[in-house]
């Protein structure tokens, strides 16, 4: 549209030149005034030069009265610095176009959403005939997009809310969480803290399974209502906002922005738990349930949405593992232990292949003559990151991860090789090696074949190998475990029950097991520590156990012997061998060799 066609403001008579060019200009001016899109021509200062009828109607004004009005004030182009800067560049002829959305107020008090566009107008070829550069001009257009925005808002609401409970869903929860963390980074007037209560309904699946999903859905709606009420009550009068969301299934979360500390979150968790413990009347049924809640509260700085939810999820797991129907606060130390456990689990199998495991040996000493009769092999993990780890840090983990068979086979082979070396070095005083065997080694592998193969490979005589199994693993054994024990005993391998007295204590069953030794649990020996005030009950129990074992033809080893007084009294009672720090701490293989040579 040639610029001179719009040089005059609407309502001011303009006589276009005669001829075809003048007719074209009249047509363009008529089209500008009659256009349904609200438009205005701006000068290089941003003042309205000409406005059409649609723009006047939009603001309830005669188009002529809008002349010389600053367009930036009319459509709020000063709303943010970035838009304002881009707008100024267009007025200077240095930019192509800007587009933004603004909420504008109409004369009747109603507001509308408008899409505002500002673009430069082309300068006519003859505009600079009088010498000098022609002043730049711009075209402002304002489109009413209220219907579109409202539709988008409705669609977004459907997209961001759970259709069943009408609560915000996971997507909106994470959006609000991310926004709260971002705001805390630059808002210095608030607490700068954030909290989450992550909740899972205990036993909800049973409701669906027994009463049906319709009742389950009604219950979820009732739960949502109680959670929302508690959050509203807890957030009333506080600066922070409480957002309740359904994350999926029977999982809910409450986001506390601008939290004041762990006590606020603990108070909220207690109220949520109390609210859900009250009976629900659903479809003629009175239902009682509870929930497990993980609580996390921390400084927002340096925290990510993902990290915060991972912490909340971990804490929820702790609440369930600790017995359900409770809330649990995030514990960094406990989490560090969990992370370490995960790191160990992921590197356990490769560590066996890399040779990171080593053995130490604790002597088993005859209580009569005080000579070393054998050693117990104790595995250690020389972890490149966490240092040397004892078996209490990884044996249970190896059982859970299924690596215990591989690790146990390595321990057995390494122990037998070392015992064979000691036999060759000291043929006149051979000692046996005692190796712990996990229950899964009996069930998940051919233990008999493994032992036979290792003995054949190392050349160790079977009578110099003793296998230790826990009392709970041995007592009541039947089928494959019992057959394996009988086969090993038949080969000449000794079988010992470790930590005896802490498990089933089915003494009558001992006579039917191919066991040669009982190792009394260290808890029995603890009663022998105080020589001035001995515990007669402990001594009576140990004396009875030793007497019974001897009557069954079994030897008895006392574990955790720490003093000469304990050793003397245990020997007097009749224990055959002792093991503990009084005799020696776990030793390296070469230290055992030196002990045998001495």
Rosetta blueprint (number, residue, H / E / L):
1 X L
2 X L
3 X H
4 X H
5 X H
6 X H
7 X L
8 X L
9 X L
10 X L
11 X L
12 X L
13 X L
14 X L
15 X L
16 X L
17 X L
18 X L
19 X L
20 X H
21 X H
22 X H
23 X H
24 X H
25 X H
26 X H
27 X H
28 X H
29 X H
30 X H
31 X H
32 X H
33 X H
34 X H
35 X L
36 X L
37 X L
38 X E
39 X E
40 X E
41 X E
42 X E
43 X L
44 X L
45 X L
46 X L
47 X E
48 X E
49 X E
50 X E
51 X E
52 X L
53 X H
54 X H
55 X H
56 X H
57 X H
58 X H
59 X L
60 X L
61 X L
62 X L
63 X H
64 X H
65 X H
66 X H
67 X L
68 X L
69 X L
70 X E
71 X H
72 X H
73 X H
74 X H
75 X L
76 X L
77 X L
78 X L
79 X L
80 X L
81 X H
82 X H
83 X H
84 X H
85 X H
86 X H
87 X H
88 X H
89 X H
90 X H
91 X H
92 X L
93 X L
94 X L
95 X L
96 X L
97 X E
98 X E
99 X E
100 X E
101 X E
102 X E
103 X E
104 X E
105 X E
106 X L
107 X L
108 X L
109 X L
110 X L
111 X E
112 X E
113 X E
114 X E
115 X E
116 X E
117 X E
118 X E
119 X E
120 X E
121 X L
122 X L
123 X L
124 X L
125 X L
126 X L
127 X L
128 X L
129 X L
130 X L
131 X L
132 X L
133 X L
134 X L
135 X L
136 X L
137 X L
138 X E
139 X E
140 X E
141 X E
142 X E
143 X E
144 X E
145 X L
146 X H
147 X H
148 X H
149 X H
150 X H
151 X H
152 X H
153 X H
154 X H
155 X H
156 X H
157 X H
158 X H
159 X H
160 X H
161 X E
162 X L
163 X L
164 X L
165 X L
166 X L
167 X L
168 X E
169 X L
170 X H
171 X H
172 X H
173 X H
174 X H
175 X H
176 X H
177 X H
178 X H
179 X H
180 X H
181 X H
182 X H
183 X H
184 X H
185 X H
186 X H
187 X L
188 X L
189 X L
190 X L
191 X L
192 X L
193 X E
194 X E
195 X E
196 X E
197 X E
198 X E
199 X E
200 X E
201 X E
202 X E
203 X L
204 X H
205 X H
206 X H
207 X H
208 X H
209 X H
210 X H
211 X H
212 X L
213 X H
214 X H
215 X H
216 X H
217 X H
218 X H
219 X H
220 X H
221 X H
222 X H
223 X H
224 X H
225 X H
226 X H
227 X H
228 X H
229 X H
230 X H
231 X H
232 X H
233 X H
234 X H
235 X H
236 X L
237 X L
238 X L
239 X L
240 X L
241 X L
242 X E
243 X E
244 X E
245 X E
246 X E
247 X E
248 X E
249 X L
250 X L
251 X E
252 X E
253 X E
254 X E
255 X E
256 X E
257 X E
258 X L
259 X L
260 X L
261 X L
262 X H
263 X H
264 X H
265 X H
266 X H
267 X H
268 X H
269 X H
270 X H
271 X H
272 X H
273 X H
274 X H
275 X H
276 X H
277 X H
278 X L
279 X L
280 X E
281 X E
282 X E
283 X L
284 X L
285 X E
286 X E
287 X E
288 X L
289 X L
290 X E
291 X E
292 X E
293 X E
294 X E
295 X E
296 X E
297 X E
298 X E
299 X E
300 X L
301 X L
302 X L
303 X L
304 X L
305 X H
306 X H
307 X H
308 X H
309 X H
310 X H
311 X H
312 X H
313 X H
314 X H
315 X H
316 X H
317 X H
318 X H
319 X H
320 X H
321 X H
322 X L
323 X L
324 X L
325 X L
326 X E
327 X E
328 X E
329 X E
330 X L
331 X L
332 X H
333 X H
334 X H
335 X H
336 X H
337 X H
338 X H
339 X H
340 X H
341 X H
342 X H
343 X H
344 X H
345 X H
346 X H
347 X H
348 X H
349 X H
350 X H
351 X H
352 X H
353 X H
354 X H
355 X L
356 X L
357 X E
358 X E
359 X E
360 X E
361 X E
362 X E
363 X E
364 X E
365 X E
366 X E
367 X L
368 X L
369 X L
370 X L
371 X L
372 X E
373 X E
374 X E
375 X E
376 X E
377 X E
378 X E
379 X E
380 X E
381 X E
382 X E
383 X E
384 X L
385 X L
386 X L
387 X E
388 X E
389 X E
390 X L
391 X H
392 X H
393 X H
394 X L
395 X H
396 X H
397 X H
398 X H
399 X H
400 X H
401 X H
402 X L
403 X L
404 X H
405 X H
406 X H
407 X H
408 X H
409 X H
410 X H
411 X H
412 X H
413 X H
414 X H
415 X H
416 X H
417 X H
418 X H
419 X H
420 X H
421 X H
422 X H
423 X H
424 X H
425 X H
426 X L
427 X L
428 X L
429 X L
430 X L
431 X L
432 X E
433 X E
434 X E
435 X E
436 X E
437 X L
438 X L
439 X H
440 X H
441 X H
442 X H
443 X H
444 X H
445 X L
446 X L
447 X H
448 X H
449 X H
450 X H
451 X H
452 X H
453 X H
454 X H
455 X H
456 X H
457 X H
458 X H
459 X L
460 X L
461 X L
462 X H
463 X H
464 X H
465 X E
466 X E
467 X E
468 X E
469 X E
470 X E
471 X H
472 X H
473 X H
474 X H
475 X L
476 X L
477 X L
478 X L
479 X L
480 X H
481 X H
482 X H
483 X H
484 X H
485 X H
486 X H
487 X H
488 X H
489 X H
490 X H
491 X L
492 X L
493 X L
494 X E
495 X E
496 X E
497 X E
498 X E
499 X E
500 X E
501 X L
502 X L
503 X L
504 X L
505 X L
506 X L
507 X H
508 X H
509 X H
510 X H
511 X H
512 X H
513 X L
514 X L
515 X L
516 X L
517 X E
518 X E
519 X E
520 X E
521 X L
522 X H
523 X H
524 X H
525 X H
526 X H
527 X H
528 X H
529 X L
530 X L
531 X L
532 X L
533 X L
534 X L
535 X L
536 X H
537 X H
538 X H
539 X H
540 X H
541 X H
542 X H
543 X H
544 X H
545 X H
546 X H
547 X H
548 X H
549 X H
550 X H
551 X H
552 X L
553 X L
554 X L
555 X E
556 X E
557 X E
558 X E
559 X L
560 X L
561 X L
562 X L
563 X L
564 X H
565 X H
566 X H
567 X H
568 X H
569 X H
570 X H
571 X H
572 X H
573 X H
574 X L
575 X L
576 X L
577 X E
578 X E
579 X L
580 X L
581 X L
582 X L
583 X L
584 X L
585 X L
586 X L
587 X E
588 X L
589 X H
590 X H
591 X H
592 X H
593 X H
594 X H
595 X H
596 X H
597 X H
598 X L
